[in-house]
Amino acid sequence: MERQPISREGYDKLREEVRRLEEVDMPAIAERIKSAREEGDLKENAEYHSARETQGLLQAKINQLKSKLASCYIAERAEGPADSVVFGSRVTVDVGGDQEVYELVGPGEEDYEGDVMKILTTSPIGTAMMGKKIGDQIEVPIPRGKLKMRIISIQRSEEHTSEFQSLRHLVCRLLLEK
């Protein structure tokens, strides 16, 4: 399995979630199981079976998070050439006349809400963008064919302020309209 980049913040967030699940949630479930056992017959004890099922699901989530952590390496955002898309870049694309903004992030940092979609570098769109430059055309395979987009701007993480983003979008829009 190929290792994926992750920011220090993302790594710490995942590690803290594992700690909380192991040190807070698992003991609470163990206490629920203990209480349910004290009620007697386990064969028909719905509370016991529910707690055991919750314990299994929680352990699966812990294992999944630990696997994510093991497959990552901590990378500084936007290391690499300044004129191409890399981990941590914020990329504005033209998709059929509409503009969309994506930020390439590591596992546990993805967020599809808001004006900027934080997508994994290993997602189909993230993979297609990696290494591309402003003006490059991208085709992403989707179930109904191919999603075509063109890179309008690339920003580094330290450039993610709204003032700079607004100014840069304006300049790009003016240049594209000529």
N, C-alpha and C positions, 0 to 999 in steps of 0.2 A: 504494500500500500504506500502510495506517495505521500510524503509529509506535506502538510499545508501550513501556510503562514498564519499567524495570529498575533494580534497586538498584545502588549503587556496587560492592558486593561481587560481585554477579552479573556486572556488566560486566567487572570486573577478572579474575574467574575465566575468562570466555570469552576475554578478550584474552590471558591467560596460556596458555590452551590453544592458541590460534592460534600464539603465539610458540614454544611447545614443538614443535608439529607442524612449523612451518617451519624452525626452527633446530636441532632434534635429530633428529626422525623422518625428515624428507625427506633430509637429508644421509646418514643411515644407509641409506636405500633406494637413494640414488644410488650409494653404495659397493657395495651388493649387485649393482646392475645392472652396474657397472664390472667387478666380479669375475666375474660370469657371462659378460660379453662376452669376457673373456680366455680362456674355455674353448673358444672356437672357434665352430663352426656355430650360428647363432642360430635357425635354423628348427626344430631339434629340441632346443633347450636349455630344458628345463622350468624351471630355476632363473631364467633370464632372463625368461621369460614370466610367471612367478609374481611376480617383483620388479616388472615393468612394470605388472602388474595392481594390485598393492599400491600402487604409486606413483599410479596413476590414482584409486583409491579414496580415498587420503589427500588428494590434491588436491581431490577433490570435497567431502570433509569440511571442508577449510580454507575452500573457497569458501562452503559452507553456513554455517559459523560467522561468516565475515566479513559475509555477508548479514544474519545475525541481528543482529550488532553495528550494522550500518548502519541497520537498521530500528528501533532502540531509542533511547530517550532516558533519561538518568539521572534518576530521581525519588526523592525521599525517601519512605520507607515511610509509609503512612497519612497522606498529606496530604489534606486535605478535611474535610468535616463529620464530627464525632466520632460522630454517631449513625447513620451510613450506611456501607455497605460500599465500600471504596476499595482501590486497590493497597496491598498490605502488610497488609491486615486479616486477622485470624484469625477465622473465622466458624464457630460451632457451629450445626448444623442438626438438625432432627428429620426423619428419613426413615422413615415407617411405624413409629414407636415406638422406633427406634434413633437414637442420636446419632452424628453424624459431624462431624469438625473439618477445615476446609479453610483453608489460608493462600493468599492470592492473590499470586502472584509473577510475575516476568518471565522471558523466554526464558533457558534454561540453568540456571535455579534450581529447576525443577520436580522433585518427588520424591514418588513414590506409595507409599513404604514408611513404616512406623511409624504412630504414633497420629494424627499430623497430616499430611494429604496436602497437599503444596505443588502447587497447580495454577496454570496460566497464566491470566492475566486474560482472555485471548482464547479459552479453552476454553469449551465450551457451558455448563458449570456456572458458571465464572467470569463469563462474559458475563451470565448470568441473575441473578447475585448483585449485580453492580455497581450501586451507588446504592440498594439496598434497605435497609430498616431492620428492627430487631427486631420480630418478630411477622409480618412479611410472608411471604406464601406465594409459592413459586417453582415454576414448571413448566419442566422441561428436556426438550426433545424427545430421545427415544431410539428406537432401532430398533423397539421393541415398544410404542410409545405415548409416554407422558410420565412422567417421574420427578417426583414431587411432594415438596416439602420445605418446611419452615417454619424461618425464622431464629430461633434461641433467644438467641444472644448474638453480639456483635461486639467484638473486642478490637483494640487498636492494637499495633504491633510492640513498643513499650516495655513493654506489659503482658503479654508472653508468658512470664512466669515461672510456674513450675508452682504455686507457692503461690497466686498471684493467680488463675490459671486454675481451680484447684480450688475456691476460695472463690466465684468468680463462677458456676461450674457449679452449686454447691450452692444459691446464692441463686436462680438461674434455675429450677432444678428445684423448689424450694420455692414459688416464685411460680406456676409452671405447674400445680402440684398443687392449688392453692386453688380 
